[in-house]
Amino acid sequence: MDRMTMQERFDHLVWRVEEARIKRSEHHIVKIVAVSKYTDEKNIRLLYDLGQRAFAESKVQSLRERVEKLEDLPIEWHYIGRLQKNKINHLIRANPFLMQSLDSVELAQAMQKRLLEHGVRMECLMQINSSKEENKAGVVPERAIETYFEIKESCPNIRLRGVMTIGAYVEDESVIRKSFETTYSIFEKLKEDGANICSMGMSRDFELAIECGSNMIRIGSLLFE
């Protein structure tokens, strides 16, 4: 992709985010995380040069490779994919700024064991399956608060920063809105305990997510396809 095309896409995205943000509140701040799994290092460098700092990968191997190949740039790397237990050590070595897809107590405790062995901590978001879709990972809303505190208490090497969800994958906007509102209501209750990140919204639904309170969006296709 040439610089002018990337600049146009980035500017248009920022403009749309600004419009959605101001509808929510002029004091509301939203971070854009660029999902780079479908693009190459050249485009990541280009977007970085235009001012984007946070990037995400959904495969541990890809994250490790990108971290190594772009180590000259102080990129804020996020991990957003489902994590298999046999990849935990690889994720720890990649050392992401934020792991957004902590989807169970079981996974948290497996990570805690490895983090303790490595003598490090990891910042994470707990994933909520707010739409209760069978093909999605995450904690069901009814158990979200209880699970969040269970992870906090039993996994001292994990620092929970808030929650993440993937909006319902349907055409009906009211159903998507409900999945975001459900997650945000959980986030609101966790804010008293220091939660400060509510990651909701992707290329197809980020404006609605921001309207519902999201302060972090994950954007791939609008930037790179």
C-alpha positions as CSV (number, residue, x, y, z in Angstrom):
1,M,0.0,0.0,0.0
2,D,1.3,3.5,-0.8
3,R,1.7,6.2,1.8
4,M,-1.2,8.4,0.4
5,T,-3.7,5.5,0.6
6,M,-2.7,4.6,4.1
7,Q,-2.9,8.2,5.2
8,E,-6.4,8.5,3.8
9,R,-7.6,5.3,5.5
10,F,-6.0,6.3,8.8
11,D,-7.4,9.9,8.7
12,H,-10.8,8.6,7.8
13,L,-10.8,6.1,10.7
14,V,-9.6,8.8,13.2
15,W,-12.4,11.1,12.0
16,R,-15.0,8.4,12.5
17,V,-13.6,7.6,15.9
18,E,-13.7,11.3,16.9
19,E,-17.4,11.6,15.8
20,A,-18.4,8.5,17.8
21,R,-16.3,9.6,20.8
22,I,-17.9,13.0,21.0
23,K,-21.4,11.5,20.7
24,R,-20.6,9.6,23.9
25,S,-18.8,12.5,25.6
26,E,-16.3,15.1,24.7
27,H,-14.2,13.8,27.6
28,H,-14.3,10.2,26.4
29,I,-10.9,8.9,25.2
30,V,-10.6,5.9,22.8
31,K,-7.4,4.0,21.9
32,I,-7.1,2.5,18.4
33,V,-5.3,-0.9,18.2
34,A,-4.4,-1.7,14.7
35,V,-4.8,-5.5,14.0
36,S,-1.9,-6.3,11.7
37,K,-2.4,-10.0,11.1
38,Y,-3.4,-9.5,7.4
39,T,-0.7,-7.1,6.4
40,D,3.1,-7.1,6.1
41,E,5.9,-5.3,8.1
42,K,6.2,-2.6,5.4
43,N,2.6,-1.4,6.1
44,I,3.1,-1.6,9.8
45,R,6.1,0.6,9.5
46,L,4.1,3.0,7.3
47,L,1.2,3.2,9.8
48,Y,3.6,3.7,12.6
49,D,5.2,6.5,10.7
50,L,1.8,8.1,10.4
51,G,1.4,8.1,14.2
52,Q,-0.2,4.7,15.1
53,R,1.5,3.1,18.1
54,A,-0.6,0.1,19.2
55,F,-0.7,-3.0,17.0
56,A,-2.2,-6.5,17.6
57,E,-1.7,-10.1,16.5
58,S,-3.9,-13.1,17.0
59,K,-1.3,-15.8,16.7
60,V,1.5,-16.2,19.1
61,Q,4.1,-17.2,16.4
62,S,3.2,-14.2,14.3
63,L,3.5,-11.9,17.4
64,R,6.9,-13.3,18.2
65,E,8.1,-12.8,14.6
66,R,6.7,-9.3,14.3
67,V,8.2,-8.3,17.7
68,E,11.6,-9.5,16.4
69,K,11.4,-8.0,12.9
70,L,10.2,-4.6,14.2
71,E,12.3,-4.4,17.4
72,D,13.7,-1.1,16.2
73,L,10.3,0.5,16.7
74,P,8.9,1.0,20.2
75,I,5.5,-0.6,19.2
76,E,2.9,-1.3,21.9
77,W,2.1,-4.9,21.0
78,H,-1.3,-6.5,22.0
79,Y,-2.2,-10.2,21.8
80,I,-5.9,-10.8,20.8
81,G,-6.2,-14.4,19.8
82,R,-7.3,-17.5,21.7
83,L,-4.3,-18.9,23.6
84,Q,-3.5,-22.6,23.8
85,K,-1.7,-23.6,26.9
86,N,1.2,-25.1,25.0
87,K,1.9,-21.6,23.6
88,I,2.0,-19.8,27.0
89,N,5.9,-19.8,27.2
90,H,6.1,-18.4,23.6
91,L,3.7,-15.6,24.6
92,I,5.7,-14.7,27.7
93,R,8.8,-14.5,25.5
94,A,7.0,-12.2,23.1
95,N,6.2,-10.0,26.1
96,P,3.1,-8.1,24.8
97,F,2.0,-4.8,26.4
98,L,-1.4,-6.3,26.8
99,M,-3.0,-9.8,26.5
100,Q,-6.6,-9.1,25.6
101,S,-8.0,-12.7,25.5
102,L,-7.8,-14.3,28.9
103,D,-11.0,-16.4,28.7
104,S,-11.1,-18.7,31.8
105,V,-9.8,-19.3,35.3
106,E,-8.2,-22.5,34.0
107,L,-6.1,-20.6,31.4
108,A,-5.2,-17.9,34.0
109,Q,-3.9,-20.5,36.4
110,A,-1.8,-22.2,33.7
111,M,-0.4,-18.8,32.8
112,Q,0.3,-17.9,36.4
113,K,2.4,-21.1,36.8
114,R,4.5,-20.1,33.8
115,L,4.8,-16.5,34.7
116,L,6.0,-17.4,38.1
117,E,8.6,-19.7,36.6
118,H,9.8,-16.8,34.4
119,G,9.7,-14.3,37.2
120,V,7.5,-11.9,35.2
121,R,4.0,-10.4,35.2
122,M,1.6,-9.9,32.4
123,E,-1.2,-7.3,31.9
124,C,-4.4,-8.9,30.7
125,L,-8.0,-8.3,29.9
126,M,-10.6,-10.9,30.7
127,Q,-12.7,-11.9,27.7
128,I,-16.4,-11.9,28.1
129,N,-18.7,-13.9,25.8
130,S,-21.4,-11.3,26.1
131,S,-23.4,-12.6,23.1
132,K,-23.2,-16.2,24.4
133,E,-22.3,-17.5,20.9
134,E,-21.0,-21.1,21.0
135,N,-18.1,-20.4,18.6
136,K,-16.7,-17.7,20.9
137,A,-14.4,-18.0,23.8
138,G,-14.9,-16.0,27.0
139,V,-16.6,-16.0,30.4
140,V,-20.4,-15.8,30.4
141,P,-21.7,-12.5,31.7
142,E,-23.4,-14.0,34.8
143,R,-20.1,-15.3,36.1
144,A,-17.9,-12.5,34.9
145,I,-17.4,-10.5,38.1
146,E,-16.9,-13.6,40.2
147,T,-14.4,-15.0,37.7
148,Y,-12.5,-11.7,37.5
149,F,-11.9,-11.6,41.2
150,E,-11.1,-15.3,41.3
151,I,-8.3,-14.7,38.7
152,K,-7.1,-11.7,40.6
153,E,-6.9,-13.6,43.9
154,S,-5.3,-16.8,42.6
155,C,-3.0,-15.4,39.9
156,P,-0.8,-12.6,41.4
157,N,1.5,-12.5,38.3
158,I,-1.5,-11.5,36.1
159,R,-2.5,-7.9,36.4
160,L,-6.1,-7.6,35.2
161,R,-6.8,-4.2,33.6
162,G,-10.4,-4.7,32.5
163,V,-12.5,-6.6,30.0
164,M,-12.8,-7.4,26.3
165,T,-15.6,-8.7,24.2
166,I,-16.4,-9.4,20.5
167,G,-19.8,-8.0,19.5
168,A,-22.5,-10.4,18.5
169,Y,-21.9,-11.5,14.9
170,V,-25.4,-10.7,13.5
171,E,-27.1,-8.1,11.3
172,D,-29.5,-7.0,14.0
173,E,-27.9,-3.9,15.6
174,S,-30.0,-4.1,18.7
175,V,-28.5,-7.6,19.5
176,I,-24.9,-6.2,18.9
177,R,-25.7,-3.2,21.1
178,K,-27.0,-5.5,23.9
179,S,-23.7,-7.5,23.8
180,F,-21.7,-4.2,24.2
181,E,-24.0,-2.8,26.9
182,T,-23.8,-6.1,28.9
183,T,-20.0,-5.9,28.8
184,Y,-19.9,-2.2,29.7
185,S,-22.2,-2.7,32.7
186,I,-19.7,-5.4,34.0
187,F,-16.8,-3.0,33.3
188,E,-18.6,-0.3,35.3
189,K,-18.8,-2.5,38.4
190,L,-15.1,-3.5,38.0
191,K,-13.9,0.1,37.7
192,E,-14.2,0.4,41.5
193,D,-11.4,-2.2,41.7
194,G,-9.2,-0.3,39.3
195,A,-10.3,-1.7,35.9
196,N,-9.7,1.0,33.3
197,I,-9.9,-0.8,29.9
198,C,-13.1,-1.8,28.1
199,S,-12.0,-3.2,24.7
200,M,-15.0,-3.5,22.4
201,G,-15.5,-2.9,18.7
202,M,-13.9,-3.9,15.5
203,S,-14.0,-2.6,11.9
204,R,-17.7,-3.4,11.4
205,D,-19.1,-2.2,14.7
206,F,-16.6,0.1,16.5
207,E,-18.8,3.2,16.4
208,L,-21.6,1.4,18.1
209,A,-19.1,0.0,20.6
210,I,-17.8,3.5,21.4
211,E,-21.4,4.7,21.8
212,C,-21.8,2.0,24.4
213,G,-18.7,3.0,26.3
214,S,-15.7,1.3,24.7
215,N,-12.4,3.0,25.3
216,M,-10.3,0.6,23.1
217,I,-11.1,-0.6,19.6
218,R,-9.4,-3.3,17.5
219,I,-9.3,-2.3,13.8
220,G,-7.9,-4.4,11.0
221,S,-9.7,-4.5,7.6
222,L,-10.5,-0.7,7.6
223,L,-6.8,0.0,7.6
224,F,-5.2,-2.9,5.7
225,E,-7.7,-4.5,3.3
